[in-house]
């Protein structure tokens, strides 16, 4: 983050304040790990990344004024097993949206602040799931690694 004095909202969107930095959580994540099922769990890491990407993109579209509201027909979870290209695209879009979220959170309108706050809370919940699955896999990078 290049902002010398990030706001709490900015920190909440990218991690580093109340939860692990997102780049740390995703460091070294491979398709093999992301697509591996966990017994008793309904979602893979790939599913979570796809979900985070879709909800982030929809939220950023609203916060930036590119959309008036949440799309009625938006599927927020994959409707079929993801392929590696699906995962790669979702992962890239998720990472590409983080700087946009940071920029929008720097001095947001009232509407953008509400949308971004909801996004931050929603995402933190799922980032916790990502961290737990990576810990169970033994692949959670060390805090502050930026890996």
Order of alpha helices (4+ residues) and beta strands (2+ residues): alpha-alpha-alpha-alpha-alpha-alpha
